[in-house]
Amino acid sequence: MTHVPHKTSKPEACMQSANSASPVTILGSSPVMHKLYENLQVIAKAQGPVLIIGETGTGKELVARNLHTASDRAQAPFLAVNCAGIPQELLESEFFGHTAGAFTGANKARKGLFIEANGGTLLLDEIGEMPLALQAKLLRALQDGYIRPVGMDTEEQVDVRILAATHRDLKEKVAKGEFREDLYYRLETFTLQLPPLRDRGSDKLLLARQLLTEMARDQQSKVEGFSKEAELLLERYDYPGNVRELQNLLEAALAFCDGKHIQAWHLPERLRQQQLSPQQDERPSSLQIENQLLRGNKLPTLEELQQRYVQLVLDETQGNKRRAAALLGIGRRTLYRWLDEAK
């Protein structure tokens, strides 16, 4: 997922982000992204809490912002807090606020995130790291809409939609007694499962190209795109760090590129030395290709060489004619014509 200028009116292809000076979108044309967008549009119009599940780097906060923008709370505040980034002893105060003198160091009163987000949306990132004691108070706020600031004897009513994000298996944490079961079932009223980048097919190159365009523009670079070999490596890679990893490796590649195209050697070694599947291991080396092309008692004609080489490229791309045409440096119509002539 990536932030890009809003250029398309096709709702199935993009999601608009909240609280931004200019509209931005989440790119994605793969089937899993179409389904995610459809679910997001439905859930955004509801009022219940939402559990956003996905691996690190898949864009959980951006999806949360889109939920806020598409809801009737779009004009109210959107706030986000990382539950793993705040000391446990300060979490309650951060969430619910405190009165002056409520504890050592509390020199003045603090409203807290629930009050600040009143009428809007509050994202609780890394919800799985929240202490059990605070989980009980969060459940009370979700069920009744009341909170009690630290040091205060009375409760305050709030209207906040809670979005909770995690990369952990909350069911497993419930089984271990590390997460309240009642809170889990309250949070999963609506659930959005974010797909990892490795499962998004053609989105890999779509995102890579758009990210590179943005980075080159921001850095006033003359880089215009990728070589065919670089695109093949980017397309094959699994991205355990998801979109965040893609952004980082492209930033490094752009810094080292002094031409108009990112080449394979500009990419990290982990991409250039990817472990091939058994099927890929059987693909011919350049020496094997040469031996195959020149096999026989007499030299083949140029037309025969062309036909054999086209077939080898088709085998390499597992029959993907679009990719084969790109590797051959020809248009798909030309490839289809060559294949027809070879029949």
N, C-alpha and C positions, 0 to 999 in steps of 0.2 A: 504494500500500500504506500501511496505517496501523495503528497499535496501537489496539485497542479492547478494552473489557471482554469477557470470554468469555461470550457469551449464547446460543450455538447449539450443538447437539450434532450438526449435520450436518457430517460430515467433509469433504465435497466443497466446502463453502463457506468453510472457514477453516483456518488453520494456526496451531498454538500455538507460542509463543515460549519460548525457554530463559532460564534464569537471571533470572527476574523474580519479584518479590515476589508478584504475582498473575498468573494466566494471562492472556495477551493473544492476539489473533488478527490475521491478515491478512485484511482484507475483500476479497472478490472473487467474483462470480457469473458472470462472462463465461466463454465456452468455453475461452479460453486459460488462465485461472486454474484452472479445473477440471483441465485437463491438467497444469499445473504442480504442483498439489497431488498428483495421482496419482503423478507421477514422483518427487516429493519423498518420499512415503511408502515407495516401493520403495528408493530410493537410501539413505535414512536407515538402513535395516537392513543395508546392506553396510559394508565396512571400507575400501575404497579411497578415494583422493583424489577430490575433486569440483571441477570448474571451473564457477564461477557467472558467467555472462556477462550483461551488461545495461547499458543507458545509465545515466549518472549520475542518481541520484535514484529509481531503480526499486526500491530496498529489498534490495540484495544482502546486507547484513549481517543483516537481519532473517530472510531465508531461511536464511542460514547458522546462525543461532541455532535456527531451527526444525528444521533437519537434526540439530543436536546434541540437542535435546530429544527428538526421535522415535527416537534411536539408543539402543543399550545403554550409551552413555557419558554419559547424561543426568545422572548424579550426580557426574561428574568435572568438572574445570574446562573452561570455554570461554573462550578468550582470542582477542583480535583485534589485529592490528597493521597499520598503513597503511605499506606499503613505500615510498610516496612522501613520507612525513612524517618520515622519519628520515635524518640525514646518512649518506651511503654508508659513510664510515669507521667508523660505529658500528653498522651493520646486523648484521655478523657477531657482534659481542658481544651485541647485543640478541636475536638468535636463539639463539645457542649458549652464551652466557655467557662468563665469563673468570675467570682467577685473579687474585689480588691482585698488582699490579705487572706485569701482562701488557703494559701500555702506559702512556704518560704520562696521569696522572689516574685510573688504576685503583687507587684506594687500598684497596679491598676486593673480595673475590670477588663475582661475580654469577652466579646460576643460569642466566638466560636463559629465553626463552619456551618452548623445547622441554621443558626440565626442569619449569618451572612448570605446563605443560599436560599433563604426563605422565599417561597414562590417559584423557585427554580429547580436546578438539578445538582446533585452532589455525587461525584464519582469517587468511590472508595477503591483505589487500586491496590493490588496485592491483599485482598480481603482475607486470604488464608493466613496472613501473619498477625491478624488482630487477636489480642489476648482474650481468653474466655470470659473474664469479668466484664470486659467492655462489650463483648458480643451480646450479653444479656441486656445491657442498656440500649444497644442498637436495636435489638428486637422490640423492646418496649417502644422506642421511637417509631419503628415501622408499623407496629400494630395500632398504637393509640395516637401517634402524632404529638407526643409530649416529651420534652427533655427537661433535665434539671441541671443547670450550671453548677460547677463545683463551688461549694460554699454557700449555696442558696437553699432556702427552705421551701420555696415554692417552685412549681413547674411552669414552663412556658410552652405554648402550643406553636407548632411549626408545620409548614406545608412544603415538604421537600421530597422530590422523587429521587430515590436511591438507585444508582447504578454501581454494581460491584464487579470488579475485574480480577481475574486470577489466571495464572498459568499452572496452578497446582490442581490435583484431583481432590476436590472437597469431600467427595464421598469417602475416599480413603482416610482423610483427616477425621471425618465423623466417626468412622469405624475405630480409629485409634483414640478417640476421645479428645481430639485436639480442636474440634470445631463443633458447635452446637447443632444438633440435628434439626431442631425447630427453626433455627435461623437459616439453615441451608434451604429447607423447604419453603421458607418465606421468600428468600432471595431468588429462587429459581422459578418464581411465578412465570417469568419469561426468560428464555435462555437463547443467547446468540453464540454459536460456535464459529470461531474465526479459523479459516483454513490456513495451514502453513503454506509458504510460498512454493514448496516442492510439489504441492498438489494443485497448483493453479495453472499448469500447462503453459499456454502461450502468453500468459500474463508476465512471465519472467522477462521476456524480451521487451514487451510493451512497457513495463516499468523501468527496465534498464535504459531504454532509449529516452523515455521522458525525463528520468532523473539526470541523465547525462546532458540533455538539452538545458535543463534548469541550471545545473552546476556550471556548464560552460558559459551560459549567459551571465550568471552572477559573478563569475571570475573573469569575464571578458576574455575567454579562451577561444582559440581558433578551431578547437576540436569539433568535428561535425557528426561523428558517429563511430561505429565499430567496424573492424575488418570482419570478413565472413568467419574466419577461424575464431576470433574473439566471441562472436555471437554464438557460435556452436558451443564453446566452453561455457558461456553464461547460461545457455539453454539447458545444458546437461547437468549443471551443478545443482545440488539439493538444498543449499542454503539453510544450514542448521540454525543460523541466527536470523533467518527470514529477511524481511525488507530492510531492517536496520543493518544487517550484514552487507546486503547489496549496496546500500548507500555508502557505507564505509569503504568497501573495496573499489567502488567507482571513484570516490574522492581521491584515493591514493593513485589509481590508474591515471586520472586526469592530471595529477601533479607531475607524473613522470612522462607523459606523452608530449612530444614536441612536434607532432605532425597533425594531420587533420582527422586521423582515425585511431582509436584505441586498438592496439595490436594484442595478440595473444600474450606476448612477453610482458606487457604492461599489467597483466592480471596476476593476482597472488599465485604462488606456487601450488597451493592446494587445489586450484582450479586446473592448472596445467598438468598436474599429475594425478588426476582423478582415477580412482579404481574403476576399471571397466568391468561391465557385467560379462558373464561367460559368453553371451551372444556377441558382445562387442569384441571380446578377445579373439574371436574367430575371424574378424575382419582382416583383409589382406594388408600387409605392409606395402610401402611404395615399391620395394624390391620385388615382392610377390606380384604386384600389379604389372610391373614391367615385364616380368617373366611370362605372365599370362598373356599380355598383349603381343609379345613376340614369339609365342609358342608355335611350333610347327616347323615344317621343312622349308617353307618359303615365307618371306615377309608379307604381312597382311597389307591390304590396301588402306588408304587413309580413311575411306568410308567404313571399312571393317573395324579399324582402330577406334573410330568415333563411336560406333555402335557398342563395341565391347566396353569402352570407357564409360559411356552413359549408363550401361547396365551395372557396372561396378559402383558408380555413384548412387544409383537407385538402391542397390544392395546396402550401401553404407548408410543411407538415410531410411532404410527399412520401408522403401516404397513411397516415401513422402516426396511427391513431385515438386511441391513448392520449395522445399529445402534443397532438393537436388538441383533445381533450376538455379537457385541462388549460388550453390557451390560451383556450378558450371559457368556461371556468369552470363546466363542467357535468360530470356523471358519464358514464362510457362507455355505460351503459345508455340514458341520455337521448340521447346522440349516435346510438346505433344506432336508437333509436325515430324520431328526426328523419329519419334517412336512409331508413328503411323508409317513412315517410309521404311522402317526396319521390319515391318510385318511381311 
